[in-house]
Amino acid sequence: MKKLMLGFLVATLILAPVFAAAQTGAPSSPQAPAGSPSDKPKTPPSSGQPTPPKAGQPSDPAASPSGTSDSMSQYNTKAACEKAGGMWVEEAKLCSKK
């Protein structure tokens, strides 16, 4: 009888979040904390060609108002970044100048 009660307790603890999520319409799988890398949109692997600037961004990185260059942002893999002489920031999955 004790094993049966323990089994019900364990099942309740495991299934409670699933039932609660089903009632709210939220996904039942655990989500990464806000601001984590999984919140960033996935980018396709680079073909080695520079990506065109997005709308509202200057086409010349030197024309950036903040004075920082976006020339290294075109590299979205560690290997491509390091090959171009950049420094890969693992936490942000970004390439920056050394």
DSSP file (Angstrom, degrees, kcal/mol; ACC not computed):
  #  RESIDUE AA STRUCTURE BP1 BP2  ACC     N-H-->O    O-->H-N    N-H-->O    O-->H-N    TCO  KAPPA ALPHA  PHI   PSI    X-CA   Y-CA   Z-CA
    1    1 A M     >        0   0    0      0, 0.0     4,-2.1     0, 0.0     5,-0.2   0.000 360.0 360.0 360.0 -37.2    0.0    0.0    0.0
    2    2 A K  H  >  +     0   0    0      1,-0.2     4,-2.4     2,-0.2     5,-0.2   0.895 360.0  51.3 -65.0 -39.0    2.9    2.4    0.8
    3    3 A K  H  > S+     0   0    0      2,-0.2     4,-2.3     1,-0.2    -1,-0.2   0.893 109.0  51.0 -64.3 -39.7    4.4    1.7   -2.7
    4    4 A L  H  > S+     0   0    0      2,-0.2     4,-2.1     1,-0.2    -2,-0.2   0.917 111.5  46.8 -64.1 -44.2    1.1    2.5   -4.3
    5    5 A M  H  X S+     0   0    0     -4,-2.1     4,-2.2     2,-0.2    -2,-0.2   0.900 112.1  50.6 -65.0 -41.3    0.8    5.8   -2.4
    6    6 A L  H  X S+     0   0    0     -4,-2.4     4,-2.5     1,-0.2    -1,-0.2   0.895 108.9  52.5 -63.7 -39.5    4.3    6.7   -3.3
    7    7 A G  H  X S+     0   0    0     -4,-2.3     4,-2.5     2,-0.2    -2,-0.2   0.907 109.6  48.1 -62.5 -42.9    3.7    6.0   -6.9
    8    8 A F  H  X S+     0   0    0     -4,-2.1     4,-2.3     2,-0.2    -2,-0.2   0.888 111.3  51.3 -64.6 -39.0    0.6    8.3   -6.9
    9    9 A L  H  X S+     0   0    0     -4,-2.2     4,-2.3     2,-0.2    -2,-0.2   0.935 112.2  45.4 -63.3 -46.9    2.6   11.0   -5.3
   10   10 A V  H  X S+     0   0    0     -4,-2.5     4,-2.1     1,-0.2     5,-0.2   0.925 113.2  50.2 -63.4 -45.2    5.4   10.8   -7.8
   11   11 A A  H  X S+     0   0    0     -4,-2.5     4,-2.7     1,-0.2    -1,-0.2   0.889 110.4  50.8 -61.4 -39.5    3.0   10.7  -10.7
   12   12 A T  H  X S+     0   0    0     -4,-2.3     4,-1.9     1,-0.2    -1,-0.2   0.919 110.3  48.5 -64.5 -44.1    1.2   13.7   -9.4
   13   13 A L  H  < S+     0   0    0     -4,-2.3    -1,-0.2     1,-0.2    -2,-0.2   0.862 116.2  43.7 -65.6 -34.8    4.4   15.7   -9.0
   14   14 A I  H  < S+     0   0    0     -4,-2.1     4,-0.4    -5,-0.2    -2,-0.2   0.900 119.9  39.5 -76.7 -41.4    5.5   14.8  -12.6
   15   15 A L  H  X S+     0   0    0     -4,-2.7     4,-2.3    -5,-0.2     5,-0.2   0.653  93.7  82.7 -87.5 -15.6    2.2   15.3  -14.3
   16   16 A A  H  X S+     0   0    0     -4,-1.9     4,-2.4     1,-0.2     5,-0.2   0.921  93.1  46.9 -57.7 -47.6    1.0   18.5  -12.4
   17   17 A P  H  > S+     0   0    0      0, 0.0     4,-2.3     0, 0.0    -1,-0.2   0.859 110.6  54.3 -64.0 -31.9    3.0   20.9  -14.6
   18   18 A V  H  > S+     0   0    0     -4,-0.4     4,-1.9     2,-0.2    -2,-0.2   0.932 111.3  43.7 -66.5 -44.9    1.8   19.1  -17.8
   19   19 A F  H  X S+     0   0    0     -4,-2.3     4,-1.5     2,-0.2    -1,-0.2   0.885 113.5  51.5 -68.1 -38.1   -1.9   19.6  -16.8
   20   20 A A  H  X S+     0   0    0     -4,-2.4     4,-1.3    -5,-0.2     6,-0.2   0.909 111.2  47.6 -65.0 -41.4   -1.3   23.2  -15.7
   21   21 A A  H  X>S+     0   0    0     -4,-2.3     4,-1.3     1,-0.2     5,-1.1   0.867 107.9  55.8 -67.3 -36.3    0.4   24.0  -19.0
   22   22 A A  H  <5S+     0   0    0     -4,-1.9    -1,-0.2     1,-0.2    -2,-0.2   0.842 107.1  50.4 -65.8 -32.6   -2.4   22.3  -21.0
   23   23 A Q  H  <5S+     0   0    0     -4,-1.5    -1,-0.2     1,-0.2    -2,-0.2   0.824 114.9  41.9 -74.9 -31.6   -5.0   24.5  -19.2
   24   24 A T  H  <5S-     0   0    0     -4,-1.3    -2,-0.2    -5,-0.1    -1,-0.2   0.591 108.9-119.3 -91.6 -11.2   -3.1   27.8  -20.0
   25   25 A G  T  <5 +     0   0    0     -4,-1.3    -3,-0.2     1,-0.3    -4,-0.1   0.505  67.3 138.7  85.3   4.7   -2.2   26.8  -23.5
   26   26 A A      < -     0   0    0     -5,-1.1    -1,-0.3    -6,-0.2    -2,-0.1  -0.462  63.9 -92.9 -79.5 154.2    1.5   27.0  -22.8
   27   27 A P        -     0   0    0      0, 0.0    -1,-0.1     0, 0.0     4,-0.1  -0.375  27.7-136.7 -64.8 146.9    3.9   24.4  -24.2
   28   28 A S  S    S+     0   0    0      2,-0.1    -7,-0.1    -3,-0.1    -6,-0.1   0.655  78.0  89.5 -82.9 -14.7    4.5   21.6  -21.8
   29   29 A S  S    S-     0   0    0      1,-0.1     2,-0.0    -8,-0.0     0, 0.0  -0.573  91.5 -98.4 -82.4 148.3    8.3   21.4  -22.3
   30   30 A P        -     0   0    0      0, 0.0     2,-0.3     0, 0.0    -1,-0.1  -0.361  39.3-138.1 -65.5 142.6   10.4   23.6  -20.1
   31   31 A Q        -     0   0    0     -4,-0.1     3,-0.1     1,-0.1     0, 0.0  -0.704  16.4-108.7-101.6 152.6   11.5   26.9  -21.6
   32   32 A A        -     0   0    0     -2,-0.3     3,-0.1     1,-0.1     4,-0.1  -0.449  49.0 -89.8 -72.5 151.9   14.9   28.5  -21.4
   33   33 A P    >   -     0   0    0      0, 0.0     3,-1.5     0, 0.0     6,-0.2  -0.233  54.8 -84.7 -61.4 153.6   15.1   31.6  -19.2
   34   34 A A  T 3  S+     0   0    0      1,-0.3     4,-0.0    -3,-0.1    -3,-0.0  -0.290 115.3  26.5 -59.5 141.2   14.5   35.0  -20.8
   35   35 A G  T 3  S+     0   0    0      1,-0.3    -1,-0.3    -3,-0.1     5,-0.0   0.498  89.7 134.2  85.4   3.4   17.5   36.5  -22.5
   36   36 A S  S X  S-     0   0    0     -3,-1.5     3,-2.3     1,-0.1     4,-0.4  -0.397  73.6-101.7 -82.0 164.3   19.1   33.1  -23.1
   37   37 A P  G >  S+     0   0    0      0, 0.0     3,-1.2     0, 0.0    -1,-0.1   0.750 118.4  68.4 -57.9 -23.8   20.7   32.2  -26.5
   38   38 A S  G 3  S+     0   0    0      1,-0.3     4,-0.1    -5,-0.2    -4,-0.1   0.693  90.5  63.7 -71.7 -14.3   17.6   30.1  -27.4
   39   39 A D  G <  S+     0   0    0     -3,-2.3    -1,-0.3    -6,-0.2     3,-0.1   0.686  85.3  91.7 -77.5 -18.0   15.6   33.4  -27.6
   40   40 A K  S <  S-     0   0    0     -3,-1.2     2,-0.1    -4,-0.4     3,-0.0  -0.515  90.2-103.7 -78.1 143.2   17.7   34.6  -30.5
   41   41 A P        -     0   0    0      0, 0.0     2,-0.3     0, 0.0    -1,-0.1  -0.377  37.6-112.0 -65.2 144.1   16.5   33.7  -34.0
   42   42 A K        -     0   0    0     -4,-0.1    -4,-0.0    -3,-0.1    -3,-0.0  -0.576  29.8-152.2 -77.0 136.9   18.4   30.9  -35.7
   43   43 A T        -     0   0    0     -2,-0.3     3,-0.1    33,-0.1    -3,-0.0  -0.882  19.4-112.0-110.9 143.6   20.5   32.0  -38.6
   44   44 A P        -     0   0    0      0, 0.0     3,-0.1     0, 0.0    32,-0.1  -0.319  48.5 -82.7 -68.3 156.6   21.3   29.7  -41.5
   45   45 A P        -     0   0    0      0, 0.0     2,-0.2     0, 0.0    32,-0.0  -0.269  54.0-102.7 -58.6 145.5   24.9   28.6  -41.9
   46   46 A S        -     0   0    0      1,-0.1    29,-0.0    -3,-0.1    28,-0.0  -0.451  17.8-154.1 -73.4 140.4   27.0   31.1  -43.7
   47   47 A S        -     0   0    0      2,-0.3    -1,-0.1    -2,-0.2     0, 0.0   0.380  52.7-102.1 -91.1   2.8   27.9   30.5  -47.4
   48   48 A G  S    S+     0   0    0      1,-0.4    -2,-0.1    26,-0.2    26,-0.0   0.246  91.5 114.3  94.1 -12.7   31.0   32.6  -47.0
   49   49 A Q  S    S-     0   0    0      1,-0.1    -1,-0.4    25,-0.0    -2,-0.3  -0.707  75.6-106.2 -90.7 142.4   29.4   35.5  -48.7
   50   50 A P        -     0   0    0      0, 0.0    -1,-0.1     0, 0.0    25,-0.0  -0.381  35.7-119.2 -65.0 144.7   28.8   38.7  -46.7
   51   51 A T        -     0   0    0      1,-0.1     3,-0.1    -2,-0.1    23,-0.0  -0.628  27.7-110.1 -85.3 143.7   25.2   39.3  -45.9
   52   52 A P        -     0   0    0      0, 0.0    -1,-0.1     0, 0.0     7,-0.0  -0.356  43.8 -92.7 -68.6 153.6   23.4   42.4  -47.2
   53   53 A P        -     0   0    0      0, 0.0     3,-0.1     0, 0.0     6,-0.1  -0.336  41.3-115.1 -66.7 149.4   22.6   45.0  -44.6
   54   54 A K    >   -     0   0    0      1,-0.2     3,-2.2     4,-0.1     2,-0.0  -0.368  47.9 -73.5 -77.1 162.8   19.1   44.9  -43.0
   55   55 A A  T 3  S+     0   0    0      1,-0.3    -1,-0.2    -2,-0.1     0, 0.0  -0.339 122.6  21.1 -58.8 132.8   16.6   47.7  -43.6
   56   56 A G  T 3  S+     0   0    0      1,-0.3    -1,-0.3    -3,-0.1    -2,-0.0   0.350  99.9 109.4  90.3  -6.6   17.6   50.7  -41.6
   57   57 A Q  S <  S-     0   0    0     -3,-2.2    -1,-0.3     7,-0.0     2,-0.1  -0.822  75.2-109.8-102.4 142.3   21.2   49.7  -41.2
   58   58 A P        -     0   0    0      0, 0.0    -4,-0.1     0, 0.0     6,-0.1  -0.403  15.5-139.4 -67.6 146.2   24.0   51.5  -43.1
   59   59 A S  S    S+     0   0    0      1,-0.1     3,-0.1    -6,-0.1     5,-0.0   0.761  91.6  65.3 -77.2 -23.9   25.7   49.6  -45.9
   60   60 A D  S >  S-     0   0    0      1,-0.1     3,-2.0     3,-0.0     4,-0.1  -0.887  74.1-152.9-100.3 115.7   29.1   50.9  -44.8
   61   61 A P  G >  S+     0   0    0      0, 0.0     3,-1.4     0, 0.0    -1,-0.1   0.810  95.7  61.0 -58.2 -29.4   30.1   49.6  -41.4
   62   62 A A  G 3  S+     0   0    0      1,-0.3     5,-0.0     7,-0.1     7,-0.0   0.711  95.0  63.7 -69.8 -18.3   32.3   52.7  -40.9
   63   63 A A  G <  S+     0   0    0     -3,-2.0    -1,-0.3     3,-0.0     6,-0.1   0.376  72.9 127.8 -85.5   4.8   29.2   54.9  -41.2
   64   64 A S    X   -     0   0    0     -3,-1.4     3,-1.3     4,-0.2    -7,-0.0  -0.415  62.2-135.9 -63.4 132.5   27.7   53.3  -38.1
   65   65 A P  T 3  S+     0   0    0      0, 0.0    -1,-0.1     0, 0.0    -3,-0.0   0.787 101.7  56.3 -63.8 -27.6   26.6   56.1  -35.7
   66   66 A S  T 3  S-     0   0    0      2,-0.2     3,-0.1     1,-0.1    -2,-0.1   0.620 109.2-121.8 -80.9 -10.3   28.1   54.4  -32.6
   67   67 A G  S <  S+     0   0    0     -3,-1.3     2,-0.3     1,-0.3    -1,-0.1   0.430  73.7 122.0  85.7  -2.2   31.5   54.2  -34.2
   68   68 A T        -     0   0    0     -5,-0.0     2,-0.4     2,-0.0    -1,-0.3  -0.655  60.8-123.7 -92.9 153.3   31.6   50.4  -34.0
   69   69 A S        -     0   0    0     -2,-0.3     3,-0.3    -3,-0.1    28,-0.2  -0.782  14.1-164.4-100.8 138.0   32.0   48.3  -37.0
   70   70 A D    >   +     0   0    0     -2,-0.4     3,-1.2     1,-0.2     4,-0.4   0.248  62.1 109.0 -97.5  11.1   29.6   45.5  -37.9
   71   71 A S  G >  S+     0   0    0      1,-0.3     3,-0.6     2,-0.2    -1,-0.2   0.801  79.5  47.5 -62.4 -28.3   32.1   43.9  -40.4
   72   72 A M  G >  S+     0   0    0     -3,-0.3     3,-1.5     1,-0.2    -1,-0.3   0.628  92.1  79.4 -86.7 -12.4   32.6   40.9  -38.1
   73   73 A S  G <  S+     0   0    0     -3,-1.2    -1,-0.2     1,-0.3    -2,-0.2   0.663  78.0  72.6 -70.6 -13.4   28.9   40.4  -37.5
   74   74 A Q  G <  S+     0   0    0     -3,-0.6     2,-0.7    -4,-0.4    -1,-0.3   0.707  80.9  82.1 -72.9 -17.3   28.6   38.6  -40.9
   75   75 A Y    <   +     0   0    0     -3,-1.5    20,-0.3     1,-0.1    -1,-0.0  -0.791  52.5 173.1 -91.8 115.5   30.5   35.6  -39.5
   76   76 A N        +     0   0    0     -2,-0.7     2,-0.3    18,-0.1    -1,-0.1   0.210  56.5  65.9-111.8  15.5   28.1   33.4  -37.6
   77   77 A T  S  > S-     0   0    0      1,-0.1     4,-2.3   -32,-0.0     5,-0.2  -0.968  79.7-125.0-130.9 153.6   30.3   30.4  -36.8
   78   78 A K  H  > S+     0   0    0     -2,-0.3     4,-2.6     1,-0.2     5,-0.2   0.905 111.0  51.2 -61.2 -42.8   33.3   30.2  -34.6
   79   79 A A  H  > S+     0   0    0      1,-0.2     4,-2.1     2,-0.2    -1,-0.2   0.921 111.9  45.5 -63.3 -44.9   35.5   28.8  -37.4
   80   80 A A  H  > S+     0   0    0      2,-0.2     4,-1.6     1,-0.2    -1,-0.2   0.889 113.6  50.7 -66.0 -39.1   34.6   31.6  -39.9
   81   81 A C  H  <>S+     0   0    0     -4,-2.3     5,-2.8     1,-0.2     4,-0.3   0.946 113.1  43.5 -63.3 -49.7   35.1   34.3  -37.2
   82   82 A E  H ><5S+     0   0    0     -4,-2.6     3,-1.1     1,-0.2    -1,-0.2   0.849 110.6  56.2 -67.7 -33.3   38.5   33.0  -36.2
   83   83 A K  H 3<5S+     0   0    0     -4,-2.1    -1,-0.2     1,-0.3    -2,-0.2   0.847 106.8  50.7 -65.0 -33.4   39.5   32.6  -39.9
   84   84 A A  T 3<5S-     0   0    0     -4,-1.6    -1,-0.3    -3,-0.2    -2,-0.2   0.449 125.4-103.8 -83.9  -0.5   38.6   36.2  -40.5
   85   85 A G  T < 5S+     0   0    0     -3,-1.1    13,-0.6    -4,-0.3    -3,-0.2   0.685  78.5 130.7  88.6  18.6   40.8   37.3  -37.6
   86   86 A G  E   < -A   97   0A   0     -5,-2.8     2,-0.5    -6,-0.2    -1,-0.2  -0.358  59.4-113.0 -97.1 179.4   37.9   38.0  -35.2
   87   87 A M  E     -A   96   0A   0      9,-3.6     9,-2.2    -2,-0.1     2,-0.4  -0.975  26.7-137.3-116.8 122.4   37.2   36.9  -31.6
   88   88 A W  E     -A   95   0A   0     -2,-0.5     2,-0.8     7,-0.2     7,-0.2  -0.665   6.5-153.5 -83.3 126.8   34.2   34.5  -31.1
   89   89 A V  E  >> -A   94   0A   0      5,-3.3     5,-1.5    -2,-0.4     4,-1.5  -0.876   8.8-167.9-101.0 102.2   32.0   35.4  -28.1
   90   90 A E  T  45S+     0   0    0     -2,-0.8    -1,-0.2     1,-0.2     3,-0.1   0.871  80.8  55.2 -62.2 -41.7   30.5   32.0  -27.2
   91   91 A E  T  45S+     0   0    0      1,-0.2    -1,-0.2     2,-0.1    -2,-0.0   0.881 121.2  29.6 -62.0 -38.3   27.8   33.3  -24.8
   92   92 A A  T  45S-     0   0    0     -3,-0.3    -1,-0.2     2,-0.1    -2,-0.2   0.520 100.1-130.8 -98.8  -7.0   26.3   35.6  -27.4
   93   93 A K  T  <5 +     0   0    0     -4,-1.5     2,-0.3     1,-0.2    -3,-0.2   0.920  64.8 130.2  54.9  46.4   27.3   33.5  -30.5
   94   94 A L  E   < -A   89   0A   0     -5,-1.5    -5,-3.3    -7,-0.0     2,-0.4  -0.909  55.7-132.3-130.0 156.0   28.7   36.6  -32.1
   95   95 A C  E     +A   88   0A   0    -20,-0.3     2,-0.3    -2,-0.3    -7,-0.2  -0.900  28.9 175.2-107.1 136.1   32.0   37.5  -33.8
   96   96 A S  E     -A   87   0A   0     -9,-2.2    -9,-3.6    -2,-0.4     2,-0.1  -0.918  36.6 -88.7-135.7 163.5   33.8   40.7  -32.8
   97   97 A K  E      A   86   0A   0     -2,-0.3   -11,-0.1   -11,-0.2   -12,-0.1  -0.395 360.0 360.0 -69.6 148.8   37.0   42.4  -33.7
   98   98 A K              0   0    0    -13,-0.6    -1,-0.1    -2,-0.1   -12,-0.1   0.464 360.0 360.0 -75.9 360.0   40.0   41.6  -31.6
